[in-house]
Amino acid sequence: MSDKSTKLLEKVQNCCLRSILGAKLHTSTDAVEVVANITPVRLHIQELCTMEYIRLMQKPAHSAFRQLLRNSFSTKNKFTPMCYLKYLATLFQHIANNTQIAPNTSHKCLIYLMMSPS
């Protein structure tokens, strides 16, 4: 997603939040987002990319998606979708620091435990 597109989304979100909350034009965007309990667009995009990165890393090592992620690259600062995902997940990668991500397992047991009577 280009910087221009992100700024347009932020502008539209800000305009909508001001209309919904009845905020004045001089009220800061950060204040409006806090009052509305809305995550800023840039942070939401980064969160979604990080969650998708984790989901892809839970797949088997020979998975086509993991291979696409591993082989992704950018050319002249133009990102492919997988490269953009990897780029935005770099903060997570830095924090995780070689931590192994557990493979995705079936959640049927968890659902069963949540539904079973006490």
C-alpha positions as CSV (number, residue, x, y, z in Angstrom):
1,M,0.0,0.0,0.0
2,S,1.5,3.3,-1.0
3,D,2.1,6.2,1.4
4,K,-0.4,8.2,-0.6
5,S,-3.1,5.6,-0.2
6,T,-2.4,5.4,3.5
7,K,-2.6,9.1,4.0
8,L,-5.9,9.1,2.1
9,L,-7.3,6.4,4.4
10,E,-6.1,8.4,7.4
11,K,-7.8,11.5,6.1
12,V,-11.1,9.7,5.4
13,Q,-11.0,8.0,8.8
14,N,-10.3,11.3,10.5
15,C,-13.2,13.1,8.7
16,C,-15.6,10.3,9.6
17,L,-14.6,10.2,13.2
18,R,-15.0,14.0,13.5
19,S,-18.5,13.7,12.0
20,I,-19.5,10.9,14.3
21,L,-18.1,12.5,17.5
22,G,-19.1,16.0,16.6
23,A,-15.5,17.1,17.1
24,K,-14.3,20.6,16.0
25,L,-11.9,21.0,13.1
26,H,-9.0,22.1,15.3
27,T,-9.1,19.0,17.5
28,S,-6.0,16.8,17.0
29,T,-6.4,13.6,15.1
30,D,-4.7,11.7,17.9
31,A,-7.3,13.0,20.4
32,V,-10.2,12.0,18.2
33,E,-8.7,8.5,17.7
34,V,-8.3,8.1,21.5
35,V,-11.8,9.3,22.3
36,A,-13.2,7.0,19.6
37,N,-11.0,4.1,20.8
38,I,-9.8,3.6,17.2
39,T,-6.3,2.4,16.2
40,P,-4.5,4.7,13.7
41,V,-4.6,3.3,10.2
42,R,-0.8,2.9,9.9
43,L,-0.7,0.9,13.2
44,H,-3.7,-1.2,12.1
45,I,-2.0,-2.1,8.8
46,Q,1.2,-3.0,10.6
47,E,-0.8,-5.2,13.1
48,L,-2.6,-7.0,10.3
49,C,0.7,-7.6,8.4
50,T,2.3,-9.0,11.6
51,M,-0.6,-11.3,12.3
52,E,-0.5,-12.5,8.7
53,Y,3.3,-13.0,9.0
54,I,2.7,-15.2,12.1
55,R,0.0,-17.2,10.4
56,L,2.3,-17.8,7.4
57,M,5.2,-18.8,9.7
58,Q,2.9,-21.4,11.4
59,K,2.6,-23.2,8.1
60,P,5.0,-26.1,7.3
61,A,8.5,-25.1,6.1
62,H,7.9,-26.5,2.6
63,S,4.6,-24.6,2.2
64,A,4.3,-22.6,-1.0
65,F,3.3,-19.5,1.0
66,R,6.4,-19.7,3.2
67,Q,8.6,-20.1,0.1
68,L,7.0,-17.0,-1.4
69,L,7.6,-15.1,1.7
70,R,11.2,-16.3,1.9
71,N,11.9,-15.4,-1.7
72,S,10.1,-12.1,-1.8
73,F,12.1,-9.0,-2.8
74,S,11.5,-5.3,-3.6
75,T,12.7,-3.6,-6.8
76,K,13.4,0.2,-6.7
77,N,11.4,0.6,-3.5
78,K,8.3,-1.1,-5.1
79,F,7.1,-3.9,-2.8
80,T,5.4,-7.1,-3.8
81,P,2.6,-8.0,-1.4
82,M,4.7,-10.7,0.3
83,C,7.7,-8.4,0.6
84,Y,5.5,-5.6,2.1
85,L,4.2,-8.1,4.6
86,K,7.8,-9.1,5.5
87,Y,8.9,-5.5,5.7
88,L,6.1,-4.5,8.1
89,A,6.7,-7.6,10.2
90,T,10.4,-6.7,10.7
91,L,9.6,-5.1,14.1
92,F,8.0,-8.3,15.2
93,Q,11.0,-10.3,13.8
94,H,13.3,-8.0,15.8
95,I,11.4,-8.5,19.0
96,A,10.9,-12.2,18.5
97,N,14.7,-12.6,18.0
98,N,14.9,-16.2,16.7
99,T,11.9,-17.4,18.6
100,Q,10.3,-20.4,17.1
101,I,6.6,-20.0,16.1
102,A,4.6,-23.1,16.9
103,P,2.9,-24.8,14.0
104,N,-0.8,-24.2,13.6
105,T,-2.8,-27.0,15.3
106,S,-6.4,-27.8,15.4
107,H,-8.4,-25.7,17.8
108,K,-11.2,-28.3,18.2
109,C,-9.9,-29.2,21.7
110,L,-9.9,-25.6,22.8
111,I,-13.4,-25.1,21.5
112,Y,-14.5,-28.3,23.3
113,L,-13.0,-27.1,26.5
114,M,-14.7,-23.7,26.2
115,M,-18.1,-25.3,25.5
116,S,-17.9,-28.1,28.1
117,P,-20.0,-27.6,31.3
118,S,-18.0,-26.9,34.5
